Structure formats: C-alpha cells, structure tokens
Amino acid sequence: MVRYIVSAIFKVGRHVIDSKDIRQALYNRNEQKFNPKAKARGLHLIEITY
C-alpha cells in the first residue's frame, strides 16, 4: 500500500492527478488508479511518531 501511495504522491507532483483523486481512491479502496507502484528500492522508513 505504501508503494501505491508514494506513486500517487509523485503523480500529484507531476500534475497527472489531483489530491482529491487520492482521497477518492483510498475511500473506494481502488489502489489500481495509482499503477504502476513505486519501486521498493530506495523507500526507507525514517521515523514513526504517535
């Protein structure tokens, strides 16, 4: 799921989709909208804050 979200954020930055599209896809559980997934290489969890 993280790789789909990262892909979506990249697409928003490139003006391919709107941030509202992300909200709608997550609400509808339709991660296919964000294909292709971001590559796993280079994704690192830095910190978790509660």
C-alpha positions in Angstrom: 0.0 0.0 0.0 2.9 2.4 0.8 4.2 1.9 -2.8 0.8 2.9 -4.2 0.6 6.0 -2.0 4.2 7.1 -3.0 3.2 6.6 -6.6 0.1 8.7 -6.1 2.1 11.5 -4.5 4.6 11.5 -7.4 1.6 11.8 -9.8 0.2 14.7 -7.9 3.6 16.4 -8.0 3.6 16.0 -11.8 0.0 17.2 -12.1 -1.2 13.9 -13.6 -3.8 13.5 -10.9 -5.3 15.8 -8.2 -5.1 15.2 -4.5 -8.9 14.7 -4.5 -8.3 11.6 -6.7 -6.1 10.1 -3.9 -8.8 10.6 -1.3 -11.5 9.1 -3.6 -9.3 6.1 -4.5 -8.5 5.4 -0.8 -12.1 5.7 0.1 -13.2 3.3 -2.6 -10.2 1.0 -1.9 -9.1 1.3 -5.6 -5.3 1.4 -5.5 -5.2 0.3 -9.1 -5.6 4.0 -10.1 -2.0 4.6 -8.9 -0.4 1.9 -11.1 2.5 1.4 -11.6 3.6 1.0 -8.0 6.7 2.9 -6.9 9.8 0.7 -6.8 10.7 -0.7 -3.5 14.3 0.3 -3.9 15.0 3.5 -2.1 11.9 3.6 0.1 13.0 3.8 3.8 11.0 4.2 6.9 12.8 7.0 8.9 10.5 7.7 11.8 7.1 6.9 13.3 5.5 9.4 15.6 2.4 8.8 17.6 
